[in-house]
Amino acid sequence: MQSAMWGRFKSRFGWMANAFLVEWSLGDKDLPRETSPLLVLSRKIAPGIRMAYVPWGPELPAGYDQDQRNQALAELAHSLRRFLSGDTTFVRFDPPWFTEALGLPPPFIRAAADIQPPDTVIVDLEPNANDILASMKPKWRYNIGLAEKRGVTVRPMGDLERDLGIFYGLLAETAERDGIAVHSIGYYRALFEECGNTSGVSTALYTAWHEGDCLAAIVVLCRGKQATYLYGASSNAKRNLMAPYALQWKAMLDAKAAGCIRYDLFGIPPNEDPGHPMAGLYRFKTGFGGDITHRLGSWDYPTKPATYALFSAAESLRKKLRDRRKLRGIKS
């Protein structure tokens, strides 16, 4: 999400992409300074309110401790102000580093809602396939075998428009069932187009079938040594055939064959809480083994504190209403 590809992709949907080169000067003054690129997205989100957003950035030099990270982020946020539009109300950061820290010190404020999921499960793909299976919960190994035994077949993407239409139909079904919001089909098409035009990045769309019925589909992105499960959808029909398990296993095997050493299941609740609206997602993803990891989540640096306070209150209320809808969808 700090790549030029991501900036081009998001610029197709109302965001302005700004690229910077940051020189880090913390630490021993006798050491050479390090530089790294930084993508900052911005867009107007309400009359008189503009948000600047740093997705999974910045990338800091190796060896920074927690205090140095906090200082670097504060200095970066302060320095960015003079390069941003005058109506920018706050800068939102999703720091990329994994941590057990409680958060960031003032002037940063915990965002009312996360943009990127801070908690995830990462499966190690370096062991052989049998060992990867062995690290899963027994029921998950059983469900993978059950799907195959009952005739579920997994197909990689053939024709983009055809398969994207199938995926989007399942996504609409999933959204209605689970009470979640989805993008337009053009959003997902644009992602495939941008990745297809970028060296070193690939996207795969897998569909699971049984006797002519498409039961589930997932989208996986590969970049470098990591594969990331971005989107998933499933039908209300034949859920006893465990198609989503077969999809994830096929995606892991293909990612491993392509040279990836990590498979990021991309997003779980922070802990195993039965009352969480996405508790089922936690159970599903953690069953594949792997390491549960935590990032800091979204943190805001207000540039107009009074206006930001009003926006934050509205965002908090909207999140509560959205969570209630998800819970109602699950209970129904």
LINLINNOR-V143275 format. One record per pair of residues at least 12 apart in sequence whose ideal C-beta (glycine too) atoms are under 6 Angstrom apart, sorted by sequence separation. I is the first residue (numbers start at 1). J is the second residue. D is the distance in whole Angstrom. If there is no record, write none. Layout:
I_J_D + I_J_D
//
This chain:
23_35_5 + 40_52_6 + 41_53_5 + 60_72_6 + 206_218_5 + 219_231_4 + 268_281_6 + 269_282_5 + 21_35_6 + 22_36_6 + 40_54_6 + 77_91_5 + 205_219_5 + 218_232_4 + 268_282_5 + 21_37_6 + 22_38_5 + 204_220_5 + 217_233_5 + 168_185_5 + 268_285_5 + 20_38_4 + 203_221_5 + 216_234_4 + 38_57_6 + 38_58_5 + 202_222_5 + 215_235_5 + 265_285_4 + 18_40_5 + 94_116_5 + 201_223_5 + 36_59_5 + 215_238_5 + 17_41_6 + 164_189_6 + 15_41_4 + 16_42_5 + 34_61_4 + 216_243_4 + 15_43_5 + 210_238_6 + 215_243_4 + 216_244_5 + 227_255_4 + 14_43_5 + 218_247_5 + 10_41_6 + 210_241_6 + 216_247_6 + 220_251_5 + 7_39_5 + 52_84_5 + 227_260_4 + 70_104_6 + 226_260_6 + 50_85_6 + 66_101_6 + 70_105_6 + 208_243_4 + 225_260_6 + 52_88_5 + 225_261_5 + 226_262_5 + 227_263_5 + 228_264_4 + 229_265_5 + 2_39_5 + 24_61_5 + 50_87_5 + 229_266_5 + 50_88_5 + 56_94_5 + 167_205_6 + 208_246_6 + 222_260_6 + 228_266_5 + 52_91_4 + 53_92_5 + 54_93_5 + 55_94_6 + 208_247_5 + 49_89_5 + 56_96_4 + 206_247_5 + 26_68_5 + 163_205_5 + 206_251_6 + 26_72_6 + 277_323_5 + 170_217_5 + 157_205_4 + 166_214_5 + 277_326_4 + 156_206_6 + 167_217_4 + 277_327_5 + 154_206_6 + 155_207_5 + 1_55_4 + 2_56_6 + 154_208_5 + 1_56_5 + 2_57_5 + 152_208_6 + 153_209_5 + 152_210_5 + 151_210_6 + 174_233_4 + 174_234_6 + 171_233_4 + 170_233_4 + 170_235_6 + 152_241_5 + 150_241_5 + 152_243_5 + 154_246_5 + 154_247_6 + 147_241_6 + 152_246_5 + 147_242_4 + 146_242_5 + 147_243_6 + 154_250_4 + 147_245_6 + 143_242_4 + 147_246_4 + 144_245_5 + 143_245_4 + 144_249_5 + 125_256_4 + 125_260_6 + 126_261_5 + 125_261_5 + 125_263_6 + 122_262_5 + 123_263_4 + 122_264_5 + 120_264_6 + 121_265_4 + 120_266_6 + 179_325_4 + 120_267_6 + 140_287_4 + 179_326_4 + 140_288_6 + 119_268_5 + 117_267_3 + 137_287_4 + 179_329_3 + 119_270_5 + 178_329_5 + 136_288_5 + 136_289_5 + 135_289_4 + 121_285_5 + 121_286_6 + 123_288_6 + 123_289_6 + 123_290_4 + 122_290_5 + 121_290_5 + 122_291_5 + 121_292_6 + 122_293_6 + 120_293_6 + 119_294_5 + 118_295_4 + 12_190_5 + 118_297_4 + 114_297_5 + 115_298_5 + 114_298_5 + 9_194_4 + 8_194_6 + 111_298_4 + 5_194_5 + 111_300_5 + 108_299_5 + 109_300_5 + 5_198_4 + 108_301_6 + 98_293_5 + 104_299_5 + 5_201_6 + 98_295_6 + 99_296_6 + 112_312_5 + 95_296_5 + 113_315_6 + 112_315_4 + 94_298_5 + 112_316_4 + 92_298_6 + 93_299_5 + 113_319_4 + 112_319_6 + 92_300_5 + 90_300_5 + 91_301_4 + 90_302_5 + 90_303_6 + 88_303_5 + 89_304_5 + 89_307_5 + 90_308_5 + 89_308_5 + 81_303_6 + 77_301_4 + 49_311_6
//
